[in-house]
């Protein structure tokens, strides 16, 4: 995720706010009510299978209204139009921010995306509690995000196990080698390497390149942040990456779905073999 502050305090602030939010939601919306959602028994779509499909781009197109670093990005974008446009453009999956305080997302954004799209949908949020995983399934999500920088190794395994018990898949996000080695487990389905340095918030694709060999082949490799050129995706594919999370590159335009379509067309053109 793009935290975008000049110090680590933003993570502490987000986690503290999220713990309070979880406690408030538990007191207002019992698990039994979440389990009655029309999406709770819906057949899930495999994130892994879609990322491995050769007829799709590998792009995980994100719907995000704002971030702590950039502030407002695209506050009035239509979830329906944007997400449907992403999928029609050839994206492999959707990522939908559901954190309201820091990213301007909401529960209804994901349920709207689910209503209009048959594809894997990632709930992008700060998952700390099993309650949020039940909530994710009730929204219509197929995969959850676990962030290594805010979780202990035991928590990653526990939350991943619980997600799998509900049929959900798990994307584990790491920022560096220490986080990867500390939390690496076969209990996750994919590992997302965030190219943003949490110490100085610079972005470098080299982070994905350096960590690629440390990720087992049995786990799908995803690269996150800093991807704005089709050539970058081709380079990352050479390192074994099958997923490419892109949000700001699309969302900062007036029509994110059109920006996504143009990007994928350029990617397909570059990827075509040269014939004599």
DOZA-485122 format. One record per residue (C-alpha): z negated, x negated, y negated; residue in three letters. Coordinates in steps of 0.25 Angstrom, whole numbers, plus 5000, padded with zeros to 4 digits. Layout:
% residues N
<Z=Z | X=X | Y=Y | type=ALA>
...
% end
This chain:
% residues 276
<Z=5000 | X=5000 | Y=5000 | type=UNK>
<Z=5002 | X=4996 | Y=4986 | type=UNK>
<Z=4989 | X=4994 | Y=4980 | type=UNK>
<Z=4994 | X=4986 | Y=4968 | type=UNK>
<Z=4981 | X=4982 | Y=4961 | type=UNK>
<Z=4978 | X=4968 | Y=4957 | type=UNK>
<Z=4965 | X=4968 | Y=4965 | type=UNK>
<Z=4960 | X=4973 | Y=4978 | type=UNK>
<Z=4951 | X=4983 | Y=4971 | type=UNK>
<Z=4961 | X=4994 | Y=4972 | type=UNK>
<Z=4960 | X=4994 | Y=4987 | type=UNK>
<Z=4945 | X=4996 | Y=4987 | type=UNK>
<Z=4947 | X=5007 | Y=4977 | type=UNK>
<Z=4957 | X=5014 | Y=4985 | type=UNK>
<Z=4949 | X=5013 | Y=4998 | type=UNK>
<Z=4936 | X=5018 | Y=4991 | type=UNK>
<Z=4944 | X=5030 | Y=4985 | type=UNK>
<Z=4950 | X=5033 | Y=4999 | type=UNK>
<Z=4937 | X=5033 | Y=5006 | type=UNK>
<Z=4932 | X=5043 | Y=4996 | type=UNK>
<Z=4945 | X=5051 | Y=4997 | type=UNK>
<Z=4943 | X=5051 | Y=5012 | type=UNK>
<Z=4929 | X=5056 | Y=5011 | type=UNK>
<Z=4933 | X=5067 | Y=5002 | type=UNK>
<Z=4944 | X=5072 | Y=5011 | type=UNK>
<Z=4936 | X=5072 | Y=5023 | type=UNK>
<Z=4926 | X=5081 | Y=5016 | type=UNK>
<Z=4937 | X=5091 | Y=5012 | type=UNK>
<Z=4948 | X=5090 | Y=5023 | type=UNK>
<Z=4942 | X=5090 | Y=5037 | type=UNK>
<Z=4950 | X=5083 | Y=5048 | type=UNK>
<Z=4952 | X=5097 | Y=5055 | type=UNK>
<Z=4960 | X=5102 | Y=5043 | type=UNK>
<Z=4969 | X=5089 | Y=5042 | type=UNK>
<Z=4972 | X=5091 | Y=5057 | type=UNK>
<Z=4977 | X=5105 | Y=5054 | type=UNK>
<Z=4988 | X=5100 | Y=5046 | type=UNK>
<Z=5002 | X=5104 | Y=5050 | type=UNK>
<Z=5006 | X=5089 | Y=5051 | type=UNK>
<Z=4994 | X=5085 | Y=5060 | type=UNK>
<Z=5001 | X=5089 | Y=5073 | type=UNK>
<Z=5015 | X=5085 | Y=5068 | type=UNK>
<Z=5022 | X=5075 | Y=5077 | type=UNK>
<Z=5021 | X=5061 | Y=5070 | type=UNK>
<Z=5033 | X=5052 | Y=5067 | type=UNK>
<Z=5032 | X=5038 | Y=5071 | type=UNK>
<Z=5032 | X=5028 | Y=5060 | type=UNK>
<Z=5035 | X=5017 | Y=5070 | type=UNK>
<Z=5047 | X=5023 | Y=5076 | type=UNK>
<Z=5053 | X=5026 | Y=5062 | type=UNK>
<Z=5051 | X=5012 | Y=5057 | type=UNK>
<Z=5058 | X=5007 | Y=5070 | type=UNK>
<Z=5070 | X=5016 | Y=5068 | type=UNK>
<Z=5083 | X=5008 | Y=5065 | type=UNK>
<Z=5089 | X=5020 | Y=5058 | type=UNK>
<Z=5079 | X=5020 | Y=5047 | type=UNK>
<Z=5075 | X=5010 | Y=5036 | type=UNK>
<Z=5061 | X=5006 | Y=5040 | type=UNK>
<Z=5057 | X=5010 | Y=5026 | type=UNK>
<Z=5044 | X=5018 | Y=5024 | type=UNK>
<Z=5046 | X=5025 | Y=5011 | type=UNK>
<Z=5034 | X=5028 | Y=5003 | type=UNK>
<Z=5030 | X=5040 | Y=4994 | type=UNK>
<Z=5020 | X=5034 | Y=4984 | type=UNK>
<Z=5017 | X=5040 | Y=4970 | type=UNK>
<Z=5009 | X=5029 | Y=4964 | type=UNK>
<Z=5001 | X=5016 | Y=4968 | type=UNK>
<Z=4989 | X=5008 | Y=4962 | type=UNK>
<Z=4999 | X=4997 | Y=4957 | type=UNK>
<Z=5010 | X=5005 | Y=4951 | type=UNK>
<Z=5003 | X=5018 | Y=4947 | type=UNK>
<Z=5012 | X=5030 | Y=4947 | type=UNK>
<Z=5025 | X=5027 | Y=4955 | type=UNK>
<Z=5032 | X=5040 | Y=4957 | type=UNK>
<Z=5022 | X=5051 | Y=4955 | type=UNK>
<Z=5031 | X=5063 | Y=4955 | type=UNK>
<Z=5040 | X=5059 | Y=4967 | type=UNK>
<Z=5042 | X=5071 | Y=4977 | type=UNK>
<Z=5037 | X=5068 | Y=4991 | type=UNK>
<Z=5047 | X=5077 | Y=4997 | type=UNK>
<Z=5059 | X=5071 | Y=4991 | type=UNK>
<Z=5055 | X=5057 | Y=4991 | type=UNK>
<Z=5050 | X=5057 | Y=5006 | type=UNK>
<Z=5062 | X=5065 | Y=5011 | type=UNK>
<Z=5071 | X=5055 | Y=5003 | type=UNK>
<Z=5065 | X=5043 | Y=5009 | type=UNK>
<Z=5067 | X=5048 | Y=5023 | type=UNK>
<Z=5082 | X=5053 | Y=5020 | type=UNK>
<Z=5084 | X=5039 | Y=5015 | type=UNK>
<Z=5080 | X=5032 | Y=5028 | type=UNK>
<Z=5066 | X=5028 | Y=5027 | type=UNK>
<Z=5058 | X=5027 | Y=5040 | type=UNK>
<Z=5045 | X=5033 | Y=5035 | type=UNK>
<Z=5037 | X=5038 | Y=5024 | type=UNK>
<Z=5025 | X=5033 | Y=5017 | type=UNK>
<Z=5017 | X=5043 | Y=5009 | type=UNK>
<Z=5005 | X=5039 | Y=5000 | type=UNK>
<Z=4994 | X=5049 | Y=5001 | type=UNK>
<Z=4983 | X=5042 | Y=4993 | type=UNK>
<Z=4982 | X=5050 | Y=4980 | type=UNK>
<Z=4973 | X=5042 | Y=4971 | type=UNK>
<Z=4980 | X=5028 | Y=4971 | type=UNK>
<Z=4994 | X=5032 | Y=4976 | type=UNK>
<Z=4996 | X=5046 | Y=4971 | type=UNK>
<Z=4998 | X=5052 | Y=4985 | type=UNK>
<Z=4993 | X=5064 | Y=4992 | type=UNK>
<Z=4992 | X=5071 | Y=5006 | type=UNK>
<Z=5003 | X=5080 | Y=5002 | type=UNK>
<Z=5013 | X=5069 | Y=5000 | type=UNK>
<Z=5013 | X=5065 | Y=5014 | type=UNK>
<Z=5013 | X=5080 | Y=5019 | type=UNK>
<Z=5025 | X=5082 | Y=5011 | type=UNK>
<Z=5032 | X=5070 | Y=5016 | type=UNK>
<Z=5029 | X=5075 | Y=5030 | type=UNK>
<Z=5034 | X=5089 | Y=5027 | type=UNK>
<Z=5048 | X=5084 | Y=5023 | type=UNK>
<Z=5050 | X=5071 | Y=5032 | type=UNK>
<Z=5050 | X=5068 | Y=5047 | type=UNK>
<Z=5047 | X=5053 | Y=5047 | type=UNK>
<Z=5035 | X=5044 | Y=5048 | type=UNK>
<Z=5025 | X=5046 | Y=5036 | type=UNK>
<Z=5015 | X=5036 | Y=5033 | type=UNK>
<Z=5002 | X=5040 | Y=5026 | type=UNK>
<Z=5000 | X=5029 | Y=5015 | type=UNK>
<Z=4985 | X=5029 | Y=5012 | type=UNK>
<Z=4973 | X=5021 | Y=5013 | type=UNK>
<Z=4968 | X=5025 | Y=5027 | type=UNK>
<Z=4953 | X=5023 | Y=5029 | type=UNK>
<Z=4949 | X=5034 | Y=5038 | type=UNK>
<Z=4953 | X=5042 | Y=5050 | type=UNK>
<Z=4953 | X=5055 | Y=5042 | type=UNK>
<Z=4965 | X=5049 | Y=5034 | type=UNK>
<Z=4973 | X=5048 | Y=5046 | type=UNK>
<Z=4970 | X=5062 | Y=5050 | type=UNK>
<Z=4974 | X=5066 | Y=5036 | type=UNK>
<Z=4987 | X=5057 | Y=5038 | type=UNK>
<Z=4991 | X=5065 | Y=5050 | type=UNK>
<Z=4988 | X=5078 | Y=5043 | type=UNK>
<Z=4998 | X=5074 | Y=5032 | type=UNK>
<Z=5009 | X=5072 | Y=5041 | type=UNK>
<Z=5008 | X=5056 | Y=5042 | type=UNK>
<Z=5013 | X=5049 | Y=5054 | type=UNK>
<Z=5008 | X=5035 | Y=5050 | type=UNK>
<Z=4996 | X=5030 | Y=5042 | type=UNK>
<Z=4993 | X=5017 | Y=5034 | type=UNK>
<Z=4981 | X=5008 | Y=5037 | type=UNK>
<Z=4979 | X=4997 | Y=5027 | type=UNK>
<Z=4973 | X=4984 | Y=5032 | type=UNK>
<Z=4967 | X=4980 | Y=5019 | type=UNK>
<Z=4958 | X=4992 | Y=5018 | type=UNK>
<Z=4954 | X=4993 | Y=5033 | type=UNK>
<Z=4947 | X=4985 | Y=5043 | type=UNK>
<Z=4954 | X=4981 | Y=5056 | type=UNK>
<Z=4945 | X=4991 | Y=5064 | type=UNK>
<Z=4949 | X=5002 | Y=5054 | type=UNK>
<Z=4964 | X=4999 | Y=5056 | type=UNK>
<Z=4962 | X=5001 | Y=5071 | type=UNK>
<Z=4954 | X=5013 | Y=5070 | type=UNK>
<Z=4962 | X=5020 | Y=5060 | type=UNK>
<Z=4975 | X=5016 | Y=5068 | type=UNK>
<Z=4969 | X=5022 | Y=5081 | type=UNK>
<Z=4966 | X=5035 | Y=5074 | type=UNK>
<Z=4979 | X=5036 | Y=5068 | type=UNK>
<Z=4986 | X=5034 | Y=5081 | type=UNK>
<Z=4977 | X=5044 | Y=5088 | type=UNK>
<Z=4983 | X=5054 | Y=5078 | type=UNK>
<Z=4997 | X=5049 | Y=5081 | type=UNK>
<Z=4999 | X=5042 | Y=5068 | type=UNK>
<Z=5005 | X=5028 | Y=5067 | type=UNK>
<Z=4998 | X=5017 | Y=5058 | type=UNK>
<Z=5004 | X=5007 | Y=5048 | type=UNK>
<Z=4994 | X=4996 | Y=5045 | type=UNK>
<Z=4996 | X=4989 | Y=5031 | type=UNK>
<Z=4993 | X=4975 | Y=5029 | type=UNK>
<Z=4994 | X=4965 | Y=5017 | type=UNK>
<Z=4992 | X=4952 | Y=5023 | type=UNK>
<Z=4990 | X=4944 | Y=5036 | type=UNK>
<Z=4975 | X=4945 | Y=5036 | type=UNK>
<Z=4976 | X=4961 | Y=5035 | type=UNK>
<Z=4987 | X=4961 | Y=5046 | type=UNK>
<Z=4979 | X=4952 | Y=5056 | type=UNK>
<Z=4966 | X=4959 | Y=5053 | type=UNK>
<Z=4971 | X=4973 | Y=5056 | type=UNK>
<Z=4983 | X=4971 | Y=5065 | type=UNK>
<Z=4982 | X=4980 | Y=5077 | type=UNK>
<Z=4991 | X=4987 | Y=5087 | type=UNK>
<Z=4985 | X=5000 | Y=5083 | type=UNK>
<Z=4995 | X=5001 | Y=5071 | type=UNK>
<Z=5009 | X=5005 | Y=5072 | type=UNK>
<Z=5014 | X=4997 | Y=5060 | type=UNK>
<Z=5010 | X=4986 | Y=5050 | type=UNK>
<Z=5014 | X=4987 | Y=5036 | type=UNK>
<Z=5013 | X=4974 | Y=5028 | type=UNK>
<Z=5011 | X=4977 | Y=5013 | type=UNK>
<Z=5018 | X=4966 | Y=5005 | type=UNK>
<Z=5008 | X=4968 | Y=4994 | type=UNK>
<Z=4998 | X=4957 | Y=4992 | type=UNK>
<Z=4984 | X=4964 | Y=4990 | type=UNK>
<Z=4979 | X=4952 | Y=4983 | type=UNK>
<Z=4989 | X=4950 | Y=4972 | type=UNK>
<Z=4998 | X=4963 | Y=4975 | type=UNK>
<Z=5011 | X=4955 | Y=4975 | type=UNK>
<Z=5021 | X=4960 | Y=4985 | type=UNK>
<Z=5029 | X=4951 | Y=4995 | type=UNK>
<Z=5037 | X=4954 | Y=5007 | type=UNK>
<Z=5033 | X=4941 | Y=5013 | type=UNK>
<Z=5020 | X=4948 | Y=5017 | type=UNK>
<Z=5028 | X=4956 | Y=5027 | type=UNK>
<Z=5036 | X=4944 | Y=5031 | type=UNK>
<Z=5023 | X=4936 | Y=5034 | type=UNK>
<Z=5016 | X=4946 | Y=5042 | type=UNK>
<Z=5028 | X=4951 | Y=5050 | type=UNK>
<Z=5025 | X=4941 | Y=5061 | type=UNK>
<Z=5011 | X=4945 | Y=5062 | type=UNK>
<Z=5014 | X=4960 | Y=5065 | type=UNK>
<Z=5016 | X=4963 | Y=5080 | type=UNK>
<Z=5030 | X=4968 | Y=5084 | type=UNK>
<Z=5023 | X=4980 | Y=5090 | type=UNK>
<Z=5019 | X=4985 | Y=5076 | type=UNK>
<Z=5029 | X=4990 | Y=5066 | type=UNK>
<Z=5030 | X=4981 | Y=5053 | type=UNK>
<Z=5031 | X=4987 | Y=5040 | type=UNK>
<Z=5032 | X=4980 | Y=5026 | type=UNK>
<Z=5026 | X=4987 | Y=5014 | type=UNK>
<Z=5027 | X=4985 | Y=4999 | type=UNK>
<Z=5037 | X=4976 | Y=4991 | type=UNK>
<Z=5050 | X=4981 | Y=4998 | type=UNK>
<Z=5060 | X=4985 | Y=4987 | type=UNK>
<Z=5073 | X=4979 | Y=4993 | type=UNK>
<Z=5081 | X=4982 | Y=5005 | type=UNK>
<Z=5082 | X=4967 | Y=5008 | type=UNK>
<Z=5067 | X=4966 | Y=5010 | type=UNK>
<Z=5067 | X=4976 | Y=5021 | type=UNK>
<Z=5078 | X=4968 | Y=5028 | type=UNK>
<Z=5070 | X=4956 | Y=5027 | type=UNK>
<Z=5057 | X=4963 | Y=5032 | type=UNK>
<Z=5065 | X=4968 | Y=5044 | type=UNK>
<Z=5068 | X=4954 | Y=5048 | type=UNK>
<Z=5052 | X=4952 | Y=5049 | type=UNK>
<Z=5051 | X=4964 | Y=5058 | type=UNK>
<Z=5047 | X=4975 | Y=5048 | type=UNK>
<Z=5052 | X=4989 | Y=5051 | type=UNK>
<Z=5045 | X=4997 | Y=5040 | type=UNK>
<Z=5046 | X=4995 | Y=5025 | type=UNK>
<Z=5036 | X=5003 | Y=5016 | type=UNK>
<Z=5042 | X=5006 | Y=5003 | type=UNK>
<Z=5037 | X=5015 | Y=4992 | type=UNK>
<Z=5037 | X=5010 | Y=4978 | type=UNK>
<Z=5051 | X=5005 | Y=4978 | type=UNK>
<Z=5055 | X=5019 | Y=4980 | type=UNK>
<Z=5044 | X=5027 | Y=4973 | type=UNK>
<Z=5046 | X=5020 | Y=4960 | type=UNK>
<Z=5060 | X=5026 | Y=4959 | type=UNK>
<Z=5062 | X=5040 | Y=4954 | type=UNK>
<Z=5068 | X=5044 | Y=4967 | type=UNK>
<Z=5061 | X=5036 | Y=4978 | type=UNK>
<Z=5069 | X=5042 | Y=4989 | type=UNK>
<Z=5082 | X=5038 | Y=4983 | type=UNK>
<Z=5077 | X=5024 | Y=4981 | type=UNK>
<Z=5073 | X=5024 | Y=4996 | type=UNK>
<Z=5087 | X=5029 | Y=5000 | type=UNK>
<Z=5094 | X=5018 | Y=4991 | type=UNK>
<Z=5085 | X=5007 | Y=4997 | type=UNK>
<Z=5088 | X=5011 | Y=5011 | type=UNK>
<Z=5103 | X=5012 | Y=5009 | type=UNK>
<Z=5102 | X=4997 | Y=5003 | type=UNK>
<Z=5094 | X=4993 | Y=5015 | type=UNK>
<Z=5104 | X=4999 | Y=5025 | type=UNK>
<Z=5115 | X=4992 | Y=5018 | type=UNK>
<Z=5108 | X=4979 | Y=5019 | type=UNK>
<Z=5105 | X=4981 | Y=5033 | type=UNK>
<Z=5119 | X=4984 | Y=5038 | type=UNK>
<Z=5125 | X=4972 | Y=5046 | type=UNK>
<Z=5136 | X=4965 | Y=5039 | type=UNK>
<Z=5149 | X=4966 | Y=5046 | type=UNK>
<Z=5161 | X=4957 | Y=5046 | type=UNK>
% end
